[in-house]
Amino acid sequence: MNARASVRDPLLVTVLVFPGVRLLDVTGSIEVFASANEFGGRYRVRLVSPDGADVVTSAGTGLRVDLPAAQVRYDSDVVVIPGGPEWPSLIKDDALLDAVRALDAHSGRTVSICTGAFLLAAAELLNGRRATTHWRFTEQLALRYPKVSVDPDALFVRDGHIMTSAGVSSGIDLSLALVEEHLGADTARTVAKDMVVFMQRPGGQSQFSVRTRTPQARQELLRQVLDAVAENPSANHTVAAMAGRAGVSSRHITRLFHDEMGTTPARYVEEIRLEAAQALLESGDDPMATVARRTGFGSAESLRRAFLRNLGITPGTYRARFRTTGAMETTDAASRTFEVT
């Protein structure tokens, strides 16, 4: 399959569904492709089931199926294997596993959402590959299928023509990656904005959205430097350290950041670390000193200064304001209480 498909060529997406499939695993990906069609894409999505019968999802919602998996006559650009809460019984369903194997045999890219990775593993399609699944089940995936190299922290993993993703909403992350693969980063970024989601969501593998706001580096050397910062914000990322890892001079790495990214190395590193800290503050209760250490700021005071400098609030205030959905937040600015210290 071409890495960048022409917008004139329809891209066929086949989604395998079955009784008890998780609804968002199915609809999340479909919505990404449907949104891409509004911005120049030409995705055609079809739902198939092992026997061609319509199915009822784990949420109780019915899904209309287009045809049985065995009647698929044309190769798919993408095959989507969603998961379901009853995956322990699904991996024993021979008809379902046969459908998985048959669809994969005629697919340019096979992807799983959440516990759909168990179906790929049970069908022996992940043997010798890296993969991931929902964080609650990564240990079980590794224990049941020792031939699979399980990455417990990834939002999604690409190994050959197969991609696996973590929790249900990670299927959206994965689908956006497919849109980027097919139609380019600009279209994927437009789709992400249209859906009001991160193109690269904070959390797991440090896929922080700073990368979506900055230009795409042209040189592989610089892209590797950027990846290293995003993957481990707490590491030593001084100009000298980054230059040493890249095998170039400090002056050269600084010039690359200026020419291709429009910023300085120090500024870029701080932005990555700031988003890493925001993710930790939103999702946990670690002390500020721990958050600072894990994200490379070193001390709680350095963390506090960075938040004030960039966001105008302290880390404590940020945690208090963003640990909720905001649905109950008042719009009266005068009624908001901010942390002073």
N, C-alpha and C positions, 0 to 999 in steps of 0.2 A: 504493500500500500504506500502511495506517495506520502512523504512527510507533510507536504503542503498541497492539499487538493484544490483544484480549480473550483471556483464558485459555480461554474456551469455544470459540474458533474454532481449528480445526486449522490449523497452519502447514505447508505442503507444501514440503519441501526436496528438490530433485532434484540428484543428484550424477552428473556425466558421468564414466565410467571408460573405459579403453581399455587395450590390451596395453602393459605397461611402465609403467603409472601408478605413482607413488610411494605406497606403502601408507599412510604417516603423513599424507600430504596428504588422503587419503580418511577414514581412521579418526579423526584428530584432531578434525575438525569434527563428525563423527557423534557422538563421545563427548560433546562439549559439548552438543549438542542432546538427547542421551539423558539426560544429567545434568539438564538444565533440565526435562525431563519429570517428574523426581522432585520438583520444587519448583514445580509449578503450570503448567508449560508443556504444550503439546500439539503437539509437532513430529511430523510423519510424514515419514520419510526413504525415498526410493527411489533405487536405482541404475539408471542407463541407460547403454547403450553405443551406438555408431553403428549396429551391426547386430543388437543384442539378445543377442549371444553373451556368455557368461561370459568373464572376462579373468583373466590372470595378471599380478600386479604385478611391479615391478622387483625386489622381494624374493623372488619365487618363490611368493608366497602367492596362491591363487585367490580371486576375488570372484564371488559369484553376482549376476547382473544380473536386474532385474525386467522390463524391456521395452526395445525399441529406442527410440532418441531420437525417431524419426519417428512413433511411436505415442503420444507424450505428448499427451493430449487436454485436460488441464486446466492452467491457468496455475499457475506455481510462485511461492510467496512468495520463495524463494531458490533460485538455481541456483549450484552449486559447480563450478568448473572447476579440477581439480587439475593438478599438473605431473608431469613425469617426467624422468629423466636423459637420455633420448634426444630432448629437445625439438627439436633441429635437424631431425630427420626428421619429427617430429610436425607441425611447422608447414607441411609440404608435403603432408599427408594431407587431400585435399579432402573426403572423407566426414566426417572428424572436424571440420573447420572448418565444414562445412554444419550438423553437429549443434550446434556451439557457437552459430552464428547463430540456428538455429531455436529453441533453448532460451531464448536471450536475448530473443527477440521476444515470449516469453510469460512473462516473469519480472519480478517486482517489484523484485528485487535480484539482480544477477549478481556473483559474487565469484570471484576466482582465488587459488589457493594456490601460492606459490613460482613455478616456471617456467610455471605455468598462464597467467601474464600474456602469455607469448609466443603462446599460442593465441588469446587475446583480441585481441592486436595483429595477428596474422596474419589474423584474421577481420574486421579493420578496425573493431573495436568500441572501441578506445582512441584513435582519431584525435581530436586536439584535447583530450585529457584528460590529467590527471596520473595517474601510476601508479608502481608499484614492483615489484620482484621480488627474488630472492635477491641478496645483495651481490656475489656472484661474477659475476653476469650483467647487472647494471644497465647497464654500459657497452655490452654487446652489444645490449641491448634498445633503448638510445638510438640506436645506430648503424644498426641494422636498420630501425627505425621512427621516422624523424625527426619524424613528426607527433605522436608521444607525448612528453609532458613527464615525464621520468623523475626521480623523487625517490630518490636512492641511499641515503638514511639512514633512511627511514621503515619502521616495522614494518608498517603498512598505510596505504593511501591511499583516501579516499572521494571520488569525483568523480561527481556525479549519481547514477544508480542502480547504478553499477559501483564495486566495491571490489577492490583488489589488495593482496596481502600479500607479505612478504619470505620468509625461509627457512621450512622445513617447519613448525616449531613456531609460527611467526607465524600460521599458519592457526587455531591455537587462540585467539590474541589477537583475530583478526578475528571468529571465531565468538562469542566472549564479547561483542564489541561488538554483534553482531547480536542476541544475547539481551537485551542492555541496550536496544537499539532496540525490540525487540518486547515485552519483559516488564518493563523497568525496571531501574534500577541495583541495587536491593536483590537482585533475583533473580540478576542477573549476578554480583554479589559473592558470593552464596551458592554459585553453581555453581563459581566460581573457588576458593573455599575447599574445596569438596567434592573438587575435582580436585587440590588442593594446587598451584595455579599462581597467578602474579600475575594480577590482573584487568587491570592495565596493567604489562607487564613492563619492567624497567629496560633501557635500551639504545635506540638509534635514536629520534629525535624526543623523547628525554627523557621517555618516558611512565612516570614513576616511580610506585611504589606508594604514596607518601605521599598521592596523590590519592584512593586507595581507602580510606584510613583516616580521612579527614577528611570532614565533612559536605559535601553538594552545595550550593554557593553558589546562593542564589536570584536574586541580582541579576547581570545580564549584565556590568555594569561590573566586578564583583569576579571573575567567571569569566575575563574577559579578562586581568586582572592575574595570576591564578593560572596561566593558560596561558603567559603571557610568562615567568614565573619557571621553569616546567617546561621550556619549549623552549630556554632559554638560561640555565642556572644561573650562568654566569660573568659575566653582564652586571651592570650597576649596579642593584641592587635595594634601595637604601635606601628608607626610608619616603617621603622627599621625591621621589626619582626615580619610585617607583611612583605616587605621588599626581599628579605632574606628567604622566605618561603617561595617566593616567585622567582628568585634567582636574578633579580635586577637591582639597580641602585635605588636608594630612597628618593632621589630626585626624579627618577623615571616613574616610579609608582605614583608619586604625587602629581606628576604631569598627566598620567593616564586618568587619574580621578578628575583632574581639572578639565581635560579635553573631552572625555567621554561621559562623565557623570555630572559635570557642572558643580562639583563640590570638593571638599577636602577629605582626605582619608579619615581624619579625626571626627569630622562632622558626620560622615556616613556611619562610622562605628557607633557614635553616640545615638544616632537615630535607631539603629538596629537594637542596641541595648535598651533603649527607651521602650520600644515595642515589646521586647522580651519581658521587661519589668511590668508593663501594663497587663500582659497576658497572665503573669503570675499573680498580680494583685486582683485581677478579676476572678481567678479560679481557685485561689487558696487563701490560707490564713497565716502564711509564714511571716515571722517577724521581719521588719524592714531591713535589718542587718543581713538576714538570710537572702532576701530578695536581691539586695545590693551585691552580695557575694556571687550569687548564681547567675547574675546578668552582667557581671564585669565592672560594676561601678565601684566595688571595693568596700565602701562604707555607706552607712545609712545617710550620712550628711552629704556625700557626693551624689547619692540617689536623689535626695531632696532638692539639691541645687539644680540638678538636671531637669527635674519635673517643673520647678518654678520657672526655669529659663525657657523651657519649650512649651509647657502647657499652662503656666500661670497658676497652678495649684500644687499642693503638696501630694506626695504619694498616699498619705492617709485619706485625704479628701477624695482623691481619685478612686481609691478602693470603695469608699462609702457611696460614691455616686454611681459607680458602674457595676456594682455587684447585683443590681436589680435590672429588670428589663426596661425600666423607665416608664412603665405604663401608669404608675401611680404618681409620677413626679409632677409637681405643680409647675405651672408656667410663670408663676409670679416670682421674678428674680429676687425681690426683696425678702421673700420668705425662705430663701435658701441659706443654710448655715455652712460656712466654710471653716476649715481648720486653720487656726492662726499660727500654731507652732510648727 
